[in-house]
Amino acid sequence: EGIAMTNPLYKKLSGKQEIRVLTLHPGKASDPIVCHLTSVNLDTALEYDALSYQWTKDNSFINITCGDTSLSVTGNPARELQALRCLASPRAIWADAIWINQNDADEKLKQIPLMRDIYAKARFVLIWLGPSFRGVAAAFKVLPYLAIAGWERHPTGIPDTGKQEDFVARVIKE
């Protein structure tokens, strides 16, 4: 899932809190996807949206331009980028499949522990279910409860140590 690369795209991340954020250039859904990756420190006042999505087996590829590199990206992430692109302004997005070098085990080991902070510091967390997700109706019924759970669980901004599944189940029952 993600990228089939012919050219190296990923510059080594140097800092402990460093991540890559993709800036998606504006355009219509039918326009070619053009973007660039930027390495940033999580402690900066960067505004970005974090993307969570369903990983699927996908044998279709769409070419995108990322900086000076042409990439073949599997259909699901490419459709996400097409759907999330703004018409008139760039959009900064973080998602694991493209932004973390999936071929670098050392980088993955360093980036995975940062995911909590990556999602917590995002302006928005976006959920992409894809155009053919069969459970979309049930997913949208659960979303209001997840919003309540997030608000009630962290009203002070200090995370607790309870299990998320237990908390969401309790909120849904209530």
Solvent accessible surface area in square Angstrom, and as a share of the most:
residue,aa,sasa,rsa
1,E,66,0.30
2,G,1,0.01
3,I,38,0.19
4,A,48,0.37
5,M,60,0.27
6,T,121,0.70
7,N,71,0.36
8,P,124,0.78
9,L,30,0.15
10,Y,34,0.13
11,K,166,0.70
12,K,146,0.62
13,L,29,0.14
14,S,108,0.70
15,G,35,0.34
16,K,182,0.77
17,Q,39,0.17
18,E,27,0.12
19,I,0,0.00
20,R,7,0.02
21,V,3,0.02
22,L,0,0.00
23,T,27,0.16
24,L,1,0.01
25,H,63,0.28
26,P,57,0.36
27,G,12,0.12
28,K,116,0.49
29,A,69,0.53
30,S,101,0.65
31,D,46,0.24
32,P,109,0.69
33,I,3,0.02
34,V,60,0.34
35,C,1,0.01
36,H,70,0.31
37,L,36,0.18
38,T,56,0.32
39,S,50,0.32
40,V,27,0.16
41,N,60,0.31
42,L,9,0.05
43,D,101,0.53
44,T,77,0.45
45,A,110,0.86
46,L,59,0.29
47,E,118,0.53
48,Y,6,0.02
49,D,0,0.00
50,A,0,0.00
51,L,2,0.01
52,S,42,0.27
53,Y,27,0.10
54,Q,78,0.35
55,W,117,0.41
56,T,51,0.29
57,K,203,0.86
58,D,29,0.15
59,N,147,0.76
60,S,56,0.36
61,F,103,0.43
62,I,57,0.29
63,N,106,0.55
64,I,3,0.02
65,T,58,0.34
66,C,0,0.00
67,G,41,0.40
68,D,154,0.80
69,T,14,0.08
70,S,66,0.43
71,L,1,0.01
72,S,34,0.22
73,V,0,0.00
74,T,8,0.05
75,G,0,0.00
76,N,7,0.04
77,P,1,0.01
78,A,0,0.00
79,R,83,0.30
80,E,3,0.01
81,L,1,0.01
82,Q,50,0.22
83,A,62,0.48
84,L,26,0.13
85,R,21,0.08
86,C,46,0.27
87,L,132,0.66
88,A,96,0.75
89,S,55,0.35
90,P,83,0.52
91,R,45,0.16
92,A,24,0.19
93,I,0,0.00
94,W,0,0.00
95,A,1,0.01
96,D,30,0.16
97,A,2,0.01
98,I,2,0.01
99,W,4,0.01
100,I,4,0.02
101,N,24,0.12
102,Q,61,0.27
103,N,128,0.66
104,D,29,0.15
105,A,74,0.57
106,D,70,0.36
107,E,11,0.05
108,K,65,0.28
109,L,132,0.66
110,K,129,0.55
111,Q,6,0.03
112,I,98,0.50
113,P,97,0.61
114,L,15,0.08
115,M,47,0.21
116,R,139,0.51
117,D,40,0.21
118,I,0,0.00
119,Y,58,0.22
120,A,72,0.56
121,K,91,0.39
122,A,17,0.13
123,R,122,0.44
124,F,112,0.47
125,V,76,0.44
126,L,35,0.17
127,I,98,0.50
128,W,43,0.15
129,L,41,0.20
130,G,20,0.19
131,P,99,0.63
132,S,98,0.63
133,F,62,0.26
134,R,236,0.86
135,G,27,0.26
136,V,64,0.37
137,A,69,0.54
138,A,61,0.47
139,A,26,0.20
140,F,125,0.52
141,K,146,0.62
142,V,56,0.32
143,L,62,0.31
144,P,76,0.48
145,Y,89,0.34
146,L,69,0.34
147,A,69,0.53
148,I,78,0.40
149,A,0,0.00
150,G,37,0.35
151,W,196,0.69
152,E,83,0.37
153,R,29,0.10
154,H,70,0.31
155,P,90,0.57
156,T,105,0.61
157,G,58,0.56
158,I,128,0.65
159,P,59,0.37
160,D,72,0.37
161,T,145,0.84
162,G,44,0.42
163,K,129,0.55
164,Q,81,0.36
165,E,119,0.54
166,D,88,0.45
167,F,29,0.12
168,V,20,0.12
169,A,48,0.37
170,R,115,0.42
171,V,7,0.04
172,I,73,0.37
173,K,175,0.74
174,E,142,0.64
